[in-house]
Amino acid sequence: MRAIEGGTFLMGSEQFYADEGPVHATSVDPFLIDEHPVTTRQFAAFVADTGYVTTAERELPAADFPDLPADERAAGSLAFRPTAGPVALRDWRQWWTWVVGADWRRPFGHDEAPVDHPVVQVSFDDASAYAVWAGGRLPTEAEWEFAARGGLEGATFAWGDDPRPGGRLMANTWQGAFPYRNEGADGWRGTSAVGSFPPNGFDLVDMIGNVWEWTSTPYAQRHAVGEESCCAVGDPRDGRRVLKGGSHLCAPEYCLRYRPAARSPQSDDTSTTHIGFRCARDA
């Protein structure tokens, strides 16, 4: 883990997506955060020690889904599959498919996950359980964004305002035409080994791209500021948390969210091939 001194920073952005605003001053206390996302090897140690069974490995309860036949309640998860060619980008179901047997060990239902890549196919509950086992917790959205900025106030990306300074690719994001042609980020198609791209100013790697990361913050459509906080803070009963950082599937024409200010809502019980996490701890 890396020690982050904390402080006050300008959180959010008004330049891209509406839910990133308003820009506002936010303070975070000193905290610790993992240098890189939790890897498959680390998650395997947790499972071996505790016997934990992830959300993707459990059948859907018949009582909760009475209209689904047994075969459609089988354990599994969502996996990305590129389309055969250009498609309209309005319907995500064209490139996401439910795969029976997909889980953190075999994210696509077949090949074993690389042990030095971020663990994927983990729900919010799975990530939270690991964090407690590891003696920590999931970071808040504010902590995560403060850490991702690496000390750069107001910069578009974690490394500055140029998406490719000096022509260098700084994060694992989609290269090509989404969702059918991926030319690979420095050779990586899909997740990359942690630390394959440069660290930010706090020596943290993969804060941008590679995998989206769970935070503990309930999602709301706008940041809560001042007196609005009583109404605008997300309600945990809504069942959605804030994801941060973007992933290897983010492309400018569809998901320009590989930035510290960017955020995305996700249901707590969802796991996919592009969502992981890292842990935090009070200083």
Steps between C-alpha positions, in 0.01 A plus 500: 500500500596863448445764766299799373527812713149620422394859448250715314459481122257596224293190434300435186484653152255703291658419163383149419204317662227663709539273803860617552389844618491734665869565558538556872763512772519170690724400790627153581687387810834317471452141384674201347412351161624200303773574250316294238164326458460171685631223277359157427785349704411713803130421469579127473683520834190655656275225363740227609509643853128563542316275254313807374262444209454801273172635366573363151546149642153488657181399325229766488249427778180348364295700751638827360468395133191276486445557126846382395554134409770314693755518217472879491560524873832316470810663645676730257578859413533761225787476252604739224499373144595730211248537221569383147503856370375855561175527696292779648630569850162544667453138613773347718340157466662472159842446660416367847378143540404282796739204528415205721808403699675836466657608830821641644696184419380484139368846409373389158390156612801314361867607532652560844546864597863624497617513861680835469205682341227677698239259626169549319151352521470632856190672634495777759435241771792289381736798502378609843550151645857488369576845640384400849709181482802708399452735796369790300194630317404634161596864436239772484449673168672814632800303628527314171487814288749684725741205468448470123585865441843442652530862610402653164226754574235519230686297235287305253695179539703352784819609321394842364287638218663329201343157439829367358793715614786463258298235318519264800196298598442556872221253578333182378200627304333395175713570194304488177131509413269389781357237538633295212867586436752523782855555384629445853647734761874437465408145405235444766150403388290464811651548844873555538742391770493752785770764465531469121444875462667796673411590862342829593645766729424291810671190353165328448451291187190420296289771661391572144397229256548123530195440725227711652532502881231476766471772762288496814303809395133460402434649157310826450443681169694807616757568770352617829618847601423695816136505604405275208680207661188391692325429173765444234716235666428158355281270704660159568153348480507585130754219464753685284856613574743731325759340275812700419789500256369361174621174348663332202162532326485881519519670162460874426197448276311299760648534851744784552513414869866412545546812713514563878174699502306243300252272674248235414213337690492125548265266682655347810430146379656545156827341393661529156827448316602864544427577869753453781600688814775607736496541878547798728563537871484781754843651562 
